[in-house]
Amino acid sequence: MSAFSEQLLSLREQKKLSQKEAAKEIQIASRTYQYYEAGEREPQLSVLIRIARFYGVSLDYLAGLTDTP
């Protein structure tokens, strides 16, 4: 798993959301969200920004560059 997929999984679990619920909030397909968490795909910048805003974290945190959300 990549740092991004690990962070994404952790953030979703902290909010106690299903992948489907998280995907709906971020406005992406639930299968796409599953690919992100599995480390099979990486999002475009525009989606990455939506993910960061939804979870209230920085892009650096999502990328695993910092431990500070």
CHARMM-style PDB file with segment names, atoms N, HN, CA, C and O in Angstrom:
ATOM      1  N   MET     1       0.841  -1.192   0.000  1.00  0.00      PROA
ATOM      2  CA  MET     1       0.000   0.000   0.000  1.00  0.00      PROA
ATOM      3  C   MET     1       0.879   1.245   0.000  1.00  0.00      PROA
ATOM      4  O   MET     1       1.940   1.278   0.623  1.00  0.00      PROA
ATOM      5  N   SER     2       0.425   2.240  -0.694  1.00  0.00      PROA
ATOM      6  HN  SER     2      -0.437   2.214  -1.200  1.00  0.00      PROA
ATOM      7  CA  SER     2       1.147   3.512  -0.724  1.00  0.00      PROA
ATOM      8  C   SER     2       0.765   4.333   0.508  1.00  0.00      PROA
ATOM      9  O   SER     2      -0.215   4.036   1.193  1.00  0.00      PROA
ATOM     10  N   ALA     3       1.550   5.357   0.769  1.00  0.00      PROA
ATOM     11  HN  ALA     3       2.345   5.598   0.213  1.00  0.00      PROA
ATOM     12  CA  ALA     3       1.250   6.257   1.891  1.00  0.00      PROA
ATOM     13  C   ALA     3      -0.138   6.858   1.709  1.00  0.00      PROA
ATOM     14  O   ALA     3      -0.899   6.984   2.667  1.00  0.00      PROA
ATOM     15  N   PHE     4      -0.462   7.230   0.468  1.00  0.00      PROA
ATOM     16  HN  PHE     4       0.157   7.128  -0.311  1.00  0.00      PROA
ATOM     17  CA  PHE     4      -1.770   7.830   0.201  1.00  0.00      PROA
ATOM     18  C   PHE     4      -2.899   6.863   0.541  1.00  0.00      PROA
ATOM     19  O   PHE     4      -3.844   7.238   1.235  1.00  0.00      PROA
ATOM     20  N   SER     5      -2.814   5.631   0.063  1.00  0.00      PROA
ATOM     21  HN  SER     5      -2.047   5.327  -0.501  1.00  0.00      PROA
ATOM     22  CA  SER     5      -3.901   4.682   0.305  1.00  0.00      PROA
ATOM     23  C   SER     5      -4.037   4.370   1.793  1.00  0.00      PROA
ATOM     24  O   SER     5      -5.150   4.194   2.289  1.00  0.00      PROA
ATOM     25  N   GLU     6      -2.921   4.300   2.506  1.00  0.00      PROA
ATOM     26  HN  GLU     6      -2.016   4.443   2.103  1.00  0.00      PROA
ATOM     27  CA  GLU     6      -2.967   4.060   3.951  1.00  0.00      PROA
ATOM     28  C   GLU     6      -3.614   5.228   4.681  1.00  0.00      PROA
ATOM     29  O   GLU     6      -4.429   5.024   5.581  1.00  0.00      PROA
ATOM     30  N   GLN     7      -3.257   6.447   4.299  1.00  0.00      PROA
ATOM     31  HN  GLN     7      -2.595   6.612   3.568  1.00  0.00      PROA
ATOM     32  CA  GLN     7      -3.853   7.630   4.923  1.00  0.00      PROA
ATOM     33  C   GLN     7      -5.356   7.681   4.636  1.00  0.00      PROA
ATOM     34  O   GLN     7      -6.157   7.988   5.519  1.00  0.00      PROA
ATOM     35  N   LEU     8      -5.722   7.379   3.407  1.00  0.00      PROA
ATOM     36  HN  LEU     8      -5.071   7.129   2.690  1.00  0.00      PROA
ATOM     37  CA  LEU     8      -7.127   7.428   3.004  1.00  0.00      PROA
ATOM     38  C   LEU     8      -7.953   6.435   3.818  1.00  0.00      PROA
ATOM     39  O   LEU     8      -9.028   6.774   4.313  1.00  0.00      PROA
ATOM     40  N   LEU     9      -7.457   5.230   3.952  1.00  0.00      PROA
ATOM     41  HN  LEU     9      -6.584   4.954   3.550  1.00  0.00      PROA
ATOM     42  CA  LEU     9      -8.142   4.209   4.741  1.00  0.00      PROA
ATOM     43  C   LEU     9      -8.278   4.650   6.198  1.00  0.00      PROA
ATOM     44  O   LEU     9      -9.352   4.539   6.791  1.00  0.00      PROA
ATOM     45  N   SER    10      -7.208   5.140   6.756  1.00  0.00      PROA
ATOM     46  HN  SER    10      -6.336   5.230   6.275  1.00  0.00      PROA
ATOM     47  CA  SER    10      -7.218   5.579   8.152  1.00  0.00      PROA
ATOM     48  C   SER    10      -8.216   6.714   8.377  1.00  0.00      PROA
ATOM     49  O   SER    10      -8.969   6.698   9.351  1.00  0.00      PROA
ATOM     50  N   LEU    11      -8.222   7.682   7.490  1.00  0.00      PROA
ATOM     51  HN  LEU    11      -7.611   7.695   6.699  1.00  0.00      PROA
ATOM     52  CA  LEU    11      -9.141   8.819   7.625  1.00  0.00      PROA
ATOM     53  C   LEU    11     -10.594   8.370   7.531  1.00  0.00      PROA
ATOM     54  O   LEU    11     -11.444   8.836   8.290  1.00  0.00      PROA
ATOM     55  N   ARG    12     -10.874   7.472   6.606  1.00  0.00      PROA
ATOM     56  HN  ARG    12     -10.183   7.094   5.990  1.00  0.00      PROA
ATOM     57  CA  ARG    12     -12.248   6.987   6.453  1.00  0.00      PROA
ATOM     58  C   ARG    12     -12.690   6.220   7.694  1.00  0.00      PROA
ATOM     59  O   ARG    12     -13.817   6.382   8.162  1.00  0.00      PROA
ATOM     60  N   GLU    13     -11.808   5.390   8.222  1.00  0.00      PROA
ATOM     61  HN  GLU    13     -10.892   5.258   7.842  1.00  0.00      PROA
ATOM     62  CA  GLU    13     -12.143   4.616   9.418  1.00  0.00      PROA
ATOM     63  C   GLU    13     -12.348   5.520  10.629  1.00  0.00      PROA
ATOM     64  O   GLU    13     -13.201   5.243  11.472  1.00  0.00      PROA
ATOM     65  N   GLN    14     -11.575   6.596  10.720  1.00  0.00      PROA
ATOM     66  HN  GLN    14     -10.882   6.821  10.035  1.00  0.00      PROA
ATOM     67  CA  GLN    14     -11.749   7.540  11.825  1.00  0.00      PROA
ATOM     68  C   GLN    14     -13.130   8.183  11.790  1.00  0.00      PROA
ATOM     69  O   GLN    14     -13.725   8.456  12.832  1.00  0.00      PROA
ATOM     70  N   LYS    15     -13.634   8.423  10.577  1.00  0.00      PROA
ATOM     71  HN  LYS    15     -13.150   8.202   9.730  1.00  0.00      PROA
ATOM     72  CA  LYS    15     -14.966   9.033  10.440  1.00  0.00      PROA
ATOM     73  C   LYS    15     -16.076   7.991  10.490  1.00  0.00      PROA
ATOM     74  O   LYS    15     -17.260   8.324  10.452  1.00  0.00      PROA
ATOM     75  N   LYS    16     -15.668   6.704  10.576  1.00  0.00      PROA
ATOM     76  HN  LYS    16     -14.706   6.434  10.606  1.00  0.00      PROA
ATOM     77  CA  LYS    16     -16.633   5.603  10.631  1.00  0.00      PROA
ATOM     78  C   LYS    16     -17.584   5.603   9.431  1.00  0.00      PROA
ATOM     79  O   LYS    16     -18.801   5.482   9.575  1.00  0.00      PROA
ATOM     80  N   LEU    17     -16.995   5.740   8.261  1.00  0.00      PROA
ATOM     81  HN  LEU    17     -16.007   5.838   8.144  1.00  0.00      PROA
ATOM     82  CA  LEU    17     -17.758   5.753   7.013  1.00  0.00      PROA
ATOM     83  C   LEU    17     -17.453   4.509   6.203  1.00  0.00      PROA
ATOM     84  O   LEU    17     -16.370   3.933   6.311  1.00  0.00      PROA
ATOM     85  N   SER    18     -18.415   4.100   5.393  1.00  0.00      PROA
ATOM     86  HN  SER    18     -19.294   4.568   5.306  1.00  0.00      PROA
ATOM     87  CA  SER    18     -18.147   3.050   4.414  1.00  0.00      PROA
ATOM     88  C   SER    18     -17.460   3.699   3.215  1.00  0.00      PROA
ATOM     89  O   SER    18     -17.471   4.921   3.069  1.00  0.00      PROA
ATOM     90  N   GLN    19     -16.868   2.879   2.368  1.00  0.00      PROA
ATOM     91  HN  GLN    19     -16.859   1.886   2.486  1.00  0.00      PROA
ATOM     92  CA  GLN    19     -16.254   3.421   1.158  1.00  0.00      PROA
ATOM     93  C   GLN    19     -17.308   4.110   0.297  1.00  0.00      PROA
ATOM     94  O   GLN    19     -17.048   5.154  -0.300  1.00  0.00      PROA
ATOM     95  N   LYS    20     -18.488   3.523   0.241  1.00  0.00      PROA
ATOM     96  HN  LYS    20     -18.699   2.675   0.727  1.00  0.00      PROA
ATOM     97  CA  LYS    20     -19.574   4.093  -0.559  1.00  0.00      PROA
ATOM     98  C   LYS    20     -19.979   5.470  -0.041  1.00  0.00      PROA
ATOM     99  O   LYS    20     -20.193   6.391  -0.829  1.00  0.00      PROA
ATOM    100  N   GLU    21     -20.083   5.614   1.272  1.00  0.00      PROA
ATOM    101  HN  GLU    21     -19.909   4.866   1.912  1.00  0.00      PROA
ATOM    102  CA  GLU    21     -20.454   6.898   1.867  1.00  0.00      PROA
ATOM    103  C   GLU    21     -19.390   7.958   1.603  1.00  0.00      PROA
ATOM    104  O   GLU    21     -19.708   9.093   1.247  1.00  0.00      PROA
ATOM    105  N   ALA    22     -18.130   7.581   1.780  1.00  0.00      PROA
ATOM    106  HN  ALA    22     -17.872   6.659   2.070  1.00  0.00      PROA
ATOM    107  CA  ALA    22     -17.034   8.520   1.547  1.00  0.00      PROA
ATOM    108  C   ALA    22     -17.008   8.953   0.083  1.00  0.00      PROA
ATOM    109  O   ALA    22     -16.855  10.136  -0.217  1.00  0.00      PROA
ATOM    110  N   ALA    23     -17.156   8.001  -0.813  1.00  0.00      PROA
ATOM    111  HN  ALA    23     -17.280   7.039  -0.569  1.00  0.00      PROA
ATOM    112  CA  ALA    23     -17.144   8.310  -2.245  1.00  0.00      PROA
ATOM    113  C   ALA    23     -18.268   9.277  -2.612  1.00  0.00      PROA
ATOM    114  O   ALA    23     -18.074  10.199  -3.404  1.00  0.00      PROA
ATOM    115  N   LYS    24     -19.424   9.057  -2.035  1.00  0.00      PROA
ATOM    116  HN  LYS    24     -19.581   8.308  -1.392  1.00  0.00      PROA
ATOM    117  CA  LYS    24     -20.563   9.940  -2.313  1.00  0.00      PROA
ATOM    118  C   LYS    24     -20.262  11.369  -1.863  1.00  0.00      PROA
ATOM    119  O   LYS    24     -20.547  12.322  -2.588  1.00  0.00      PROA
ATOM    120  N   GLU    25     -19.689  11.519  -0.674  1.00  0.00      PROA
ATOM    121  HN  GLU    25     -19.457  10.745  -0.085  1.00  0.00      PROA
ATOM    122  CA  GLU    25     -19.351  12.844  -0.161  1.00  0.00      PROA
ATOM    123  C   GLU    25     -18.298  13.548  -1.025  1.00  0.00      PROA
ATOM    124  O   GLU    25     -18.335  14.767  -1.192  1.00  0.00      PROA
ATOM    125  N   ILE    26     -17.375  12.775  -1.563  1.00  0.00      PROA
ATOM    126  HN  ILE    26     -17.345  11.785  -1.427  1.00  0.00      PROA
ATOM    127  CA  ILE    26     -16.294  13.338  -2.377  1.00  0.00      PROA
ATOM    128  C   ILE    26     -16.724  13.495  -3.838  1.00  0.00      PROA
ATOM    129  O   ILE    26     -16.034  14.131  -4.634  1.00  0.00      PROA
ATOM    130  N   GLN    27     -17.853  12.916  -4.169  1.00  0.00      PROA
ATOM    131  HN  GLN    27     -18.413  12.399  -3.523  1.00  0.00      PROA
ATOM    132  CA  GLN    27     -18.432  12.992  -5.514  1.00  0.00      PROA
ATOM    133  C   GLN    27     -17.610  12.223  -6.548  1.00  0.00      PROA
ATOM    134  O   GLN    27     -17.285  12.729  -7.622  1.00  0.00      PROA
ATOM    135  N   ILE    28     -17.288  10.978  -6.179  1.00  0.00      PROA
ATOM    136  HN  ILE    28     -17.552  10.567  -5.307  1.00  0.00      PROA
ATOM    137  CA  ILE    28     -16.637  10.064  -7.113  1.00  0.00      PROA
ATOM    138  C   ILE    28     -17.353   8.723  -7.017  1.00  0.00      PROA
ATOM    139  O   ILE    28     -18.115   8.483  -6.080  1.00  0.00      PROA
ATOM    140  N   ALA    29     -17.107   7.859  -7.980  1.00  0.00      PROA
ATOM    141  HN  ALA    29     -16.488   8.054  -8.741  1.00  0.00      PROA
ATOM    142  CA  ALA    29     -17.710   6.530  -7.967  1.00  0.00      PROA
ATOM    143  C   ALA    29     -17.135   5.706  -6.819  1.00  0.00      PROA
ATOM    144  O   ALA    29     -15.955   5.829  -6.490  1.00  0.00      PROA
ATOM    145  N   SER    30     -17.964   4.876  -6.219  1.00  0.00      PROA
ATOM    146  HN  SER    30     -18.922   4.777  -6.487  1.00  0.00      PROA
ATOM    147  CA  SER    30     -17.480   4.082  -5.086  1.00  0.00      PROA
ATOM    148  C   SER    30     -16.372   3.122  -5.515  1.00  0.00      PROA
ATOM    149  O   SER    30     -15.460   2.857  -4.732  1.00  0.00      PROA
ATOM    150  N   ARG    31     -16.430   2.604  -6.723  1.00  0.00      PROA
ATOM    151  HN  ARG    31     -17.171   2.820  -7.358  1.00  0.00      PROA
ATOM    152  CA  ARG    31     -15.366   1.709  -7.210  1.00  0.00      PROA
ATOM    153  C   ARG    31     -14.042   2.473  -7.348  1.00  0.00      PROA
ATOM    154  O   ARG    31     -12.973   1.931  -7.067  1.00  0.00      PROA
ATOM    155  N   THR    32     -14.125   3.703  -7.772  1.00  0.00      PROA
ATOM    156  HN  THR    32     -14.994   4.143  -8.001  1.00  0.00      PROA
ATOM    157  CA  THR    32     -12.923   4.534  -7.878  1.00  0.00      PROA
ATOM    158  C   THR    32     -12.303   4.724  -6.505  1.00  0.00      PROA
ATOM    159  O   THR    32     -11.086   4.629  -6.349  1.00  0.00      PROA
ATOM    160  N   TYR    33     -13.140   4.992  -5.511  1.00  0.00      PROA
ATOM    161  HN  TYR    33     -14.128   5.069  -5.638  1.00  0.00      PROA
ATOM    162  CA  TYR    33     -12.647   5.142  -4.142  1.00  0.00      PROA
ATOM    163  C   TYR    33     -11.969   3.855  -3.676  1.00  0.00      PROA
ATOM    164  O   TYR    33     -10.928   3.898  -3.021  1.00  0.00      PROA
ATOM    165  N   GLN    34     -12.556   2.725  -4.010  1.00  0.00      PROA
ATOM    166  HN  GLN    34     -13.402   2.690  -4.542  1.00  0.00      PROA
ATOM    167  CA  GLN    34     -11.971   1.434  -3.644  1.00  0.00      PROA
ATOM    168  C   GLN    34     -10.586   1.274  -4.269  1.00  0.00      PROA
ATOM    169  O   GLN    34      -9.659   0.792  -3.618  1.00  0.00      PROA
ATOM    170  N   TYR    35     -10.448   1.676  -5.520  1.00  0.00      PROA
ATOM    171  HN  TYR    35     -11.201   2.067  -6.049  1.00  0.00      PROA
ATOM    172  CA  TYR    35      -9.143   1.614  -6.192  1.00  0.00      PROA
ATOM    173  C   TYR    35      -8.117   2.483  -5.464  1.00  0.00      PROA
ATOM    174  O   TYR    35      -6.965   2.081  -5.304  1.00  0.00      PROA
ATOM    175  N   TYR    36      -8.527   3.656  -5.029  1.00  0.00      PROA
ATOM    176  HN  TYR    36      -9.463   3.983  -5.158  1.00  0.00      PROA
ATOM    177  CA  TYR    36      -7.615   4.551  -4.310  1.00  0.00      PROA
ATOM    178  C   TYR    36      -7.140   3.911  -3.007  1.00  0.00      PROA
ATOM    179  O   TYR    36      -5.947   3.921  -2.704  1.00  0.00      PROA
ATOM    180  N   GLU    37      -8.071   3.357  -2.244  1.00  0.00      PROA
ATOM    181  HN  GLU    37      -9.040   3.348  -2.491  1.00  0.00      PROA
ATOM    182  CA  GLU    37      -7.706   2.735  -0.969  1.00  0.00      PROA
ATOM    183  C   GLU    37      -6.838   1.496  -1.158  1.00  0.00      PROA
ATOM    184  O   GLU    37      -5.981   1.201  -0.326  1.00  0.00      PROA
ATOM    185  N   ALA    38      -7.058   0.781  -2.240  1.00  0.00      PROA
ATOM    186  HN  ALA    38      -7.755   1.020  -2.917  1.00  0.00      PROA
ATOM    187  CA  ALA    38      -6.281  -0.439  -2.506  1.00  0.00      PROA
ATOM    188  C   ALA    38      -4.906  -0.114  -3.092  1.00  0.00      PROA
ATOM    189  O   ALA    38      -4.057  -0.995  -3.226  1.00  0.00      PROA
ATOM    190  N   GLY    39      -4.696   1.146  -3.436  1.00  0.00      PROA
ATOM    191  HN  GLY    39      -5.386   1.862  -3.328  1.00  0.00      PROA
ATOM    192  CA  GLY    39      -3.423   1.545  -4.025  1.00  0.00      PROA
ATOM    193  C   GLY    39      -3.306   1.178  -5.495  1.00  0.00      PROA
ATOM    194  O   GLY    39      -2.205   1.155  -6.046  1.00  0.00      PROA
ATOM    195  N   GLU    40      -4.432   0.891  -6.131  1.00  0.00      PROA
ATOM    196  HN  GLU    40      -5.326   0.910  -5.684  1.00  0.00      PROA
ATOM    197  CA  GLU    40      -4.431   0.498  -7.538  1.00  0.00      PROA
ATOM    198  C   GLU    40      -4.464   1.693  -8.487  1.00  0.00      PROA
ATOM    199  O   GLU    40      -4.088   1.584  -9.654  1.00  0.00      PROA
ATOM    200  N   ARG    41      -4.913   2.820  -7.976  1.00  0.00      PROA
ATOM    201  HN  ARG    41      -5.218   2.908  -7.028  1.00  0.00      PROA
ATOM    202  CA  ARG    41      -4.963   4.065  -8.762  1.00  0.00      PROA
ATOM    203  C   ARG    41      -4.677   5.241  -7.847  1.00  0.00      PROA
ATOM    204  O   ARG    41      -4.797   5.150  -6.625  1.00  0.00      PROA
ATOM    205  N   GLU    42      -4.297   6.346  -8.468  1.00  0.00      PROA
ATOM    206  HN  GLU    42      -4.200   6.420  -9.460  1.00  0.00      PROA
ATOM    207  CA  GLU    42      -4.107   7.590  -7.725  1.00  0.00      PROA
ATOM    208  C   GLU    42      -4.985   8.664  -8.346  1.00  0.00      PROA
ATOM    209  O   GLU    42      -5.141   8.708  -9.566  1.00  0.00      PROA
ATOM    210  N   PRO    43      -5.558   9.527  -7.525  1.00  0.00      PROA
ATOM    211  CA  PRO    43      -6.490  10.534  -8.040  1.00  0.00      PROA
ATOM    212  C   PRO    43      -5.788  11.684  -8.746  1.00  0.00      PROA
ATOM    213  O   PRO    43      -4.612  11.968  -8.518  1.00  0.00      PROA
ATOM    214  N   GLN    44      -6.563  12.337  -9.620  1.00  0.00      PROA
ATOM    215  HN  GLN    44      -7.518  12.106  -9.806  1.00  0.00      PROA
ATOM    216  CA  GLN    44      -6.098  13.577 -10.223  1.00  0.00      PROA
ATOM    217  C   GLN    44      -6.074  14.640  -9.130  1.00  0.00      PROA
ATOM    218  O   GLN    44      -6.693  14.485  -8.077  1.00  0.00      PROA
ATOM    219  N   LEU    45      -5.358  15.707  -9.397  1.00  0.00      PROA
ATOM    220  HN  LEU    45      -4.855  15.833 -10.252  1.00  0.00      PROA
ATOM    221  CA  LEU    45      -5.207  16.768  -8.401  1.00  0.00      PROA
ATOM    222  C   LEU    45      -6.556  17.317  -7.938  1.00  0.00      PROA
ATOM    223  O   LEU    45      -6.738  17.555  -6.744  1.00  0.00      PROA
ATOM    224  N   SER    46      -7.491  17.520  -8.840  1.00  0.00      PROA
ATOM    225  HN  SER    46      -7.343  17.326  -9.810  1.00  0.00      PROA
ATOM    226  CA  SER    46      -8.787  18.083  -8.451  1.00  0.00      PROA
ATOM    227  C   SER    46      -9.524  17.174  -7.465  1.00  0.00      PROA
ATOM    228  O   SER    46     -10.184  17.661  -6.547  1.00  0.00      PROA
ATOM    229  N   VAL    47      -9.417  15.878  -7.649  1.00  0.00      PROA
ATOM    230  HN  VAL    47      -8.881  15.482  -8.395  1.00  0.00      PROA
ATOM    231  CA  VAL    47     -10.050  14.930  -6.731  1.00  0.00      PROA
ATOM    232  C   VAL    47      -9.281  14.890  -5.419  1.00  0.00      PROA
ATOM    233  O   VAL    47      -9.879  14.808  -4.346  1.00  0.00      PROA
ATOM    234  N   LEU    48      -7.977  14.946  -5.503  1.00  0.00      PROA
ATOM    235  HN  LEU    48      -7.492  15.013  -6.375  1.00  0.00      PROA
ATOM    236  CA  LEU    48      -7.144  14.954  -4.305  1.00  0.00      PROA
ATOM    237  C   LEU    48      -7.498  16.149  -3.415  1.00  0.00      PROA
ATOM    238  O   LEU    48      -7.546  16.025  -2.191  1.00  0.00      PROA
ATOM    239  N   ILE    49      -7.737  17.275  -4.021  1.00  0.00      PROA
ATOM    240  HN  ILE    49      -7.698  17.376  -5.015  1.00  0.00      PROA
ATOM    241  CA  ILE    49      -8.130  18.472  -3.266  1.00  0.00      PROA
ATOM    242  C   ILE    49      -9.482  18.260  -2.588  1.00  0.00      PROA
ATOM    243  O   ILE    49      -9.660  18.635  -1.429  1.00  0.00      PROA
ATOM    244  N   ARG    50     -10.431  17.662  -3.302  1.00  0.00      PROA
ATOM    245  HN  ARG    50     -10.286  17.357  -4.243  1.00  0.00      PROA
ATOM    246  CA  ARG    50     -11.746  17.379  -2.701  1.00  0.00      PROA
ATOM    247  C   ARG    50     -11.617  16.416  -1.523  1.00  0.00      PROA
ATOM    248  O   ARG    50     -12.293  16.581  -0.508  1.00  0.00      PROA
ATOM    249  N   ILE    51     -10.753  15.415  -1.658  1.00  0.00      PROA
ATOM    250  HN  ILE    51     -10.204  15.281  -2.483  1.00  0.00      PROA
ATOM    251  CA  ILE    51     -10.531  14.462  -0.574  1.00  0.00      PROA
ATOM    252  C   ILE    51      -9.943  15.183   0.639  1.00  0.00      PROA
ATOM    253  O   ILE    51     -10.408  14.991   1.762  1.00  0.00      PROA
ATOM    254  N   ALA    52      -8.927  16.008   0.416  1.00  0.00      PROA
ATOM    255  HN  ALA    52      -8.549  16.164  -0.497  1.00  0.00      PROA
ATOM    256  CA  ALA    52      -8.295  16.747   1.513  1.00  0.00      PROA
ATOM    257  C   ALA    52      -9.303  17.661   2.207  1.00  0.00      PROA
ATOM    258  O   ALA    52      -9.324  17.739   3.436  1.00  0.00      PROA
ATOM    259  N   ARG    53     -10.119  18.339   1.445  1.00  0.00      PROA
ATOM    260  HN  ARG    53     -10.102  18.276   0.447  1.00  0.00      PROA
ATOM    261  CA  ARG    53     -11.127  19.234   2.041  1.00  0.00      PROA
ATOM    262  C   ARG    53     -12.148  18.440   2.849  1.00  0.00      PROA
ATOM    263  O   ARG    53     -12.517  18.840   3.953  1.00  0.00      PROA
ATOM    264  N   PHE    54     -12.600  17.325   2.303  1.00  0.00      PROA
ATOM    265  HN  PHE    54     -12.301  17.000   1.406  1.00  0.00      PROA
ATOM    266  CA  PHE    54     -13.603  16.518   2.993  1.00  0.00      PROA
ATOM    267  C   PHE    54     -13.076  16.024   4.334  1.00  0.00      PROA
ATOM    268  O   PHE    54     -13.785  16.081   5.339  1.00  0.00      PROA
ATOM    269  N   TYR    55     -11.844  15.542   4.356  1.00  0.00      PROA
ATOM    270  HN  TYR    55     -11.269  15.495   3.540  1.00  0.00      PROA
ATOM    271  CA  TYR    55     -11.281  15.005   5.593  1.00  0.00      PROA
ATOM    272  C   TYR    55     -10.617  16.073   6.453  1.00  0.00      PROA
ATOM    273  O   TYR    55     -10.223  15.793   7.585  1.00  0.00      PROA
ATOM    274  N   GLY    56     -10.486  17.292   5.935  1.00  0.00      PROA
ATOM    275  HN  GLY    56     -10.805  17.519   5.015  1.00  0.00      PROA
ATOM    276  CA  GLY    56      -9.909  18.379   6.715  1.00  0.00      PROA
ATOM    277  C   GLY    56      -8.420  18.219   6.958  1.00  0.00      PROA
ATOM    278  O   GLY    56      -7.916  18.530   8.037  1.00  0.00      PROA
ATOM    279  N   VAL    57      -7.718  17.727   5.938  1.00  0.00      PROA
ATOM    280  HN  VAL    57      -8.127  17.473   5.062  1.00  0.00      PROA
ATOM    281  CA  VAL    57      -6.270  17.516   6.055  1.00  0.00      PROA
ATOM    282  C   VAL    57      -5.557  18.196   4.887  1.00  0.00      PROA
ATOM    283  O   VAL    57      -6.188  18.624   3.921  1.00  0.00      PROA
ATOM    284  N   SER    58      -4.238  18.286   4.996  1.00  0.00      PROA
ATOM    285  HN  SER    58      -3.725  17.938   5.781  1.00  0.00      PROA
ATOM    286  CA  SER    58      -3.451  18.887   3.919  1.00  0.00      PROA
ATOM    287  C   SER    58      -3.111  17.846   2.852  1.00  0.00      PROA
ATOM    288  O   SER    58      -3.197  16.642   3.090  1.00  0.00      PROA
ATOM    289  N   LEU    59      -2.731  18.327   1.692  1.00  0.00      PROA
ATOM    290  HN  LEU    59      -2.661  19.306   1.499  1.00  0.00      PROA
ATOM    291  CA  LEU    59      -2.280  17.432   0.631  1.00  0.00      PROA
ATOM    292  C   LEU    59      -0.997  16.721   1.047  1.00  0.00      PROA
ATOM    293  O   LEU    59      -0.797  15.556   0.703  1.00  0.00      PROA
ATOM    294  N   ASP    60      -0.127  17.410   1.784  1.00  0.00      PROA
ATOM    295  HN  ASP    60      -0.289  18.356   2.063  1.00  0.00      PROA
ATOM    296  CA  ASP    60       1.096  16.795   2.274  1.00  0.00      PROA
ATOM    297  C   ASP    60       0.790  15.611   3.190  1.00  0.00      PROA
ATOM    298  O   ASP    60       1.481  14.594   3.147  1.00  0.00      PROA
ATOM    299  N   TYR    61      -0.233  15.743   4.006  1.00  0.00      PROA
ATOM    300  HN  TYR    61      -0.794  16.569   4.041  1.00  0.00      PROA
ATOM    301  CA  TYR    61      -0.631  14.649   4.898  1.00  0.00      PROA
ATOM    302  C   TYR    61      -1.114  13.466   4.079  1.00  0.00      PROA
ATOM    303  O   TYR    61      -0.723  12.328   4.339  1.00  0.00      PROA
ATOM    304  N   LEU    62      -1.954  13.723   3.099  1.00  0.00      PROA
ATOM    305  HN  LEU    62      -2.271  14.648   2.888  1.00  0.00      PROA
ATOM    306  CA  LEU    62      -2.461  12.631   2.253  1.00  0.00      PROA
ATOM    307  C   LEU    62      -1.336  11.912   1.527  1.00  0.00      PROA
ATOM    308  O   LEU    62      -1.394  10.698   1.332  1.00  0.00      PROA
ATOM    309  N   ALA    63      -0.324  12.651   1.129  1.00  0.00      PROA
ATOM    310  HN  ALA    63      -0.277  13.637   1.287  1.00  0.00      PROA
ATOM    311  CA  ALA    63       0.796  12.062   0.403  1.00  0.00      PROA
ATOM    312  C   ALA    63       1.808  11.394   1.324  1.00  0.00      PROA
ATOM    313  O   ALA    63       2.750  10.756   0.854  1.00  0.00      PROA
ATOM    314  N   GLY    64       1.619  11.537   2.631  1.00  0.00      PROA
ATOM    315  HN  GLY    64       0.854  12.055   3.013  1.00  0.00      PROA
ATOM    316  CA  GLY    64       2.539  10.926   3.575  1.00  0.00      PROA
ATOM    317  C   GLY    64       3.816  11.727   3.792  1.00  0.00      PROA
ATOM    318  O   GLY    64       4.807  11.192   4.289  1.00  0.00      PROA
ATOM    319  N   LEU    65       3.798  13.005   3.422  1.00  0.00      PROA
ATOM    320  HN  LEU    65       2.992  13.439   3.018  1.00  0.00      PROA
ATOM    321  CA  LEU    65       4.979  13.856   3.575  1.00  0.00      PROA
ATOM    322  C   LEU    65       5.087  14.477   4.960  1.00  0.00      PROA
ATOM    323  O   LEU    65       6.150  14.960   5.352  1.00  0.00      PROA
ATOM    324  N   THR    66       3.985  14.462   5.693  1.00  0.00      PROA
ATOM    325  HN  THR    66       3.123  14.069   5.374  1.00  0.00      PROA
ATOM    326  CA  THR    66       3.965  15.007   7.055  1.00  0.00      PROA
ATOM    327  C   THR    66       3.023  14.180   7.913  1.00  0.00      PROA
ATOM    328  O   THR    66       2.100  13.552   7.395  1.00  0.00      PROA
ATOM    329  N   ASP    67       3.245  14.177   9.197  1.00  0.00      PROA
ATOM    330  HN  ASP    67       3.995  14.688   9.618  1.00  0.00      PROA
ATOM    331  CA  ASP    67       2.360  13.477  10.128  1.00  0.00      PROA
ATOM    332  C   ASP    67       1.293  14.391  10.702  1.00  0.00      PROA
ATOM    333  O   ASP    67       0.427  13.957  11.462  1.00  0.00      PROA
ATOM    334  N   THR    68       1.366  15.662  10.329  1.00  0.00      PROA
ATOM    335  HN  THR    68       2.069  16.015   9.711  1.00  0.00      PROA
ATOM    336  CA  THR    68       0.429  16.663  10.822  1.00  0.00      PROA
ATOM    337  C   THR    68      -0.714  16.844   9.813  1.00  0.00      PROA
ATOM    338  O   THR    68      -0.499  17.305   8.692  1.00  0.00      PROA
ATOM    339  N   PRO    69      -1.928  16.473  10.230  1.00  0.00      PROA
ATOM    340  CA  PRO    69      -3.064  16.586   9.292  1.00  0.00      PROA
ATOM    341  C   PRO    69      -3.311  18.015   8.875  1.00  0.00      PROA
ATOM    342  OT1 PRO    69      -4.224  18.281   8.093  1.00  0.00      PROA
TER     343      PRO     69
END
